[in-house]
Amino acid sequence: MVILEAMSYGVPVVATAVGAVPDMITSGVNGILAERTPAAFAAAICRLDDSAFRQCLGAAAADTVRRRFDMSAIAARYMALYEEAIQSHQPACLA
């Protein structure tokens, strides 16, 4: 949740590709995914010295959270999924 919270505030995130992190971050687009070595992680952090790049990542991160992880968006996707499941499993006499 910390990654999504930071992203929602437009904070560019540097993380490693573990667990669900790659589902949240597209490296170089809305954050940076670094290799799991101290040198690679440090190099990724140093890329944030570029203020234009940092701002671009932050804006894209906030947009990603709004589009994909906002509770309203998640609820809407669940509703669409449920409606599709109901429609595809209705008996012919009720369709």
QUIHUCOR-V55900 format. One record per backbone hydrogen bond with DSSP energy under -1.0 kcal/mol. CO is the residue of the C=O (numbers start at 1). NH is the residue of the N-H. Records with the same first field share a line. If there is no record, write none. Layout:
CO: NH  NH
This chain:
1: 5
2: 6
3: 7
4: 8
6: 11
7: 10
13: 32
15: 34
16: 18
18: 21
20: 23
21: 24  25
26: 29  30
31: 28
32: 15
35: 37
37: 41
38: 42
39: 43
40: 44
41: 45
42: 46
43: 47
45: 48
46: 49
47: 50
50: 54
51: 55
52: 56
53: 57
54: 58
55: 59
56: 60
57: 61
58: 62
59: 63
60: 64
61: 65
62: 66
63: 67
64: 68
65: 69
70: 74
71: 75
72: 76
73: 77
74: 78
75: 79
76: 80
77: 81
78: 82
79: 83
80: 84
81: 85
82: 86
83: 87
84: 88
91: 94  95
